[in-house]
């Protein structure tokens, strides 16, 4: 059973599963686990690991349109190095500070592989779910796509300084709060743009028509991509960018753009369910980041 099958199974057992985070009486809670083998390429600093691990959970809070309040982390490694621990916690504190939250501690454990489990908390009385997209809505994203894919290429090439910089993304908490007043459906792009569109389609029972030329591709992708097809692959199918993918009525777009601290790009439109999910008129594959691969 792969990750997608396991999530589908659990979705049938846990009735409230299906969004980026759970919301209980206005309290938002989400948790993530990252491993050295699959999530932290060689050359990733412990500072970047702390920032990125906690940032991943804060991104889930952002996807609900919530404020972020606090985060904790479990740090597990074969041995505890003083500099590594301090750098990790500093990265975790800094990413929390960037979105107005507080890093409040966690736990330590021994493990054969560097592993991090994080939990973030937030608050909202009006969360944005994945199931509200309606045909005619616009499909939009924040920021740019492919940042993490470019970072991975740079890690492989030995340019670890630039790669670490790209790996330290800013969770879109402030933008998510703005979009909460306008968006009909929203999630983050941690599994990749293509897979996010498929997940929104499944939750909202709708189709999508995506225009690749409208997708904002990170400049770093163009620096590392071998050709146009490779650029499309890195921008649409790699994942781990932690931008917001959302739908919004056209009448709400200008107001959202005026209030958003992050650029918003229209990349397509919501269509009827029987029109399927397409990019540039061709079927868009349901591919993206899968934990464990």
N, C-alpha and C positions, 0 to 999 in steps of 0.2 A: 504494500500500500504506500503510495507516494503522499507528499504533503497535501496536495489538492484533494485526493480521495479521503485522507484522514480528516481534513476540515469539513468536507461534505458529510462524513459520518457523524462528526461531533455536532454539526449544525442541526441534525435531526434529533440529537439527544438534549442539547442545551438550547432551549427555545429562543433565548434572547441573543444568540450568537449571530454574527453576520456583518457587523459594522467594524470600523477600525478600533473602537473602544466601547465599553459598556457604560451606560448612564443609569445610575440608581439614585433616585431622589435628588437629582441635580448634581450628584457627584460622578465625575468621569474617571474611569480607571482602565488602564491598559498595561500589558506586560509583554516583554520580548526576551528572546535568548539569542546570543550571538557567539560564534565559535571562531577560534583562530583559523582553522582550516578553511572554512567557507566564507568568513566575513572580514578577516583582517589579513590582507596579503603581506608577505615579507616586506619589511620596511615601514609598516604602520607603527607609528609611535604610540606609547601608552596614553599620551595626552590626546591624540586623535581618537584612540579607541574609547576613552572615557567620553569624549565629546560625541562621537558617532553613536555609541551604544545608548546613551541617555537621550540623545537627539532623536533616535528612531522612535522611542516611546512618546516623546513630546510631539512628534509629527502626527501620531495617532490622535492625540488630544486636539491638535490643530484641525484634523480632518472632521472632527465633530463640531467645529465652530465654537470651541470652548476656550476659556482662559486656562492657563497652566498654573498650577499652584506649587507642586512639589514633585520630587523624584527620588528614588532609592535605587541601589544597584547591588547585586551580588558579584563579587570578584573572586574567581577561582583560577588557580594556576599551580604548576608543579612546585614552585617555591615563591616566597614573598621577598621581592627586592624592594628596598626602601625607595629608591628613585622611581621605579616603575609605579609603585603604589601612589606616591605623591603626585606624579604626573597624571595618572588615571583620574584621581579624585579632582585634580585641578581642572582637567578637561570637562569632567562631569559638572563641576560647579560653574564653569564658564558658559557652557551651553544653556544651563538653567538660567543664569543671569541674563543671557541674551534675549530670553523670552519672558522675563519677569517672574520666573519661578525660583524655587529654592531647592538646592540639593541637601537632603537631610540625613544621609547616611546609607547604611546597607549591611552587608554581611561578607565575611571572608570564608573561603573554603579551599581545600586542596583538591586538585584535579590534574589528570594527566595532560590536559590540553587547556590553554588559556581560554576561559569561557566567562561570559558576562550575561547575567539576567537582570533586566531593568524593569521598573514599574514607575509609571508617571500618573499623577493625579491632576484633575482639573475640575472646572465647574461650568455648568450651563443649564439654563431652564428651557432652552429651545434648541436641542441638538439637530444637526443636519445628518440625515441618514442616506443610505445608498439607493433607496427605493422610490425617490420622488421625481425622477426624470420623466418628462412628458414630450411626445413628438412635437417638434417645432422649437423646443429649447435649443440653445446654443451649447456646444461642448467646448470647454475652456480648460486651460492649465495656467498655473503660476510659473514664474521663472523660466528656466530652460531645461531641456531634456538631454540626458547623456553624460552628465557631469561625472557620475561614479564610474561609468564605463570608461571614460577617458582617463580617470585616475588609475584604474586597474592597468590600462595599457602603459601608463607612465611608471607605475610600480615595476612592471615587467621590464621596462627599458632602463631602470635604475635611477629615474628622476624622482626620488622619493620626496624631496622637499615640495615640489609642485603637486605631486600626487597626494600628499598629506593635506595640503591646503584645499584641494578639491574635495577630499573626503569629509572635511569639516563644513557641512552644510548648515544653514540656519533654518530651524523648524519654522514653518509658516503659521505660527500661532496668531500673530497680529492680523495677518491676512485672513485666516480662517474666521476670526471674529467678525471681520467686515463682511465676509461672504455669507455668514449665517443669516444676515438680513435679506439676502437676495437669492442664494443658490437653492435649487430644488433637490439636488443630490450631490454628494461629495465623498471623496476618499483620497488617501495619499497614493503616490505612484511608486511605493516601495517594491512592488512586484513587476514594475515596468508599465509603460504607457498602454501597450496593446492589451496586456492582461487586465489592467485597470478598467479599460473600456468594456471588456468582456464581463467583468464582475459587476459593473454598473448596469450593463444590459440585462444580466441575469436577475439582479435585484429589482430593477425597475420594469422588467418585461417590455423592453423596447429595442430598437435597432439604432445603429450609429453610422454616419457617413463622415469619415475622417479625411482631411486634406493634408497630405504630408508636407507640402510646400508651406503650409501655415504653421507647422510645428516649430516652436522656437528651439533650435538646436544649440547646445553650448558651444562656444567658440573652441574650447579644448577638444571637442569631438572632431572638428574639422582639422585640427592639428595632428591628430593621431590616426584618423580613418584612412584606409587604403584607397577607397573609391566611394562613389555615391551610394552603392549598395551597402557597403560596410558602415557608412554614416547612418543610414536608415536603421540598420541592425542595432547599432549602439544606442541610438536615440529612442527607439521604440520598443525594443525587446529585452534589453539588459536589466533595467530596473535599478532599485536602490538609490533613486534620486531624491525621494522624499519631498517632491512637489505636490501640490493639490490638483486633482483632476475633478472637475465639477460641471454641472449643467445649470443653466440660468436662462430665464426668459430674456429675449432680446431687449425688451423694454426696461430691464433692470441693469443692463450691462454698463451703461455710462455712469450710473450712480455708483456701482461697485468699483469701476475703474477710478473714479474721482477719489474714493475713500481708501483704496487699497495702497499699502506701502510697497507692494510688489507688483511688477508688471503682469497683466492678465492678457493671455492670447486666446483668440477664438480659433479652434482647430477643426471644427466640424459642427454637425447638427444631430440632434436626436431625431430618429425616424420611427416609422411603425415597426412592430416586431417582425412582420413577415419580410421586411426589406433587408434583414440581416445586419452584419457588422462589416463594413467595407472601408478600405483606404484607397483613395484614387480610383474608385470603381471596382476594385478587386477585393475578394474576401480577405479580411484581416485575420491572420492566424492567432490563436489563443496561446501565445508563448510569452514567457517572462521568467523572472527570477524564482527559483525553487530552492528552499532551504534543504541542505543535505546533498546537493549536487556539486 
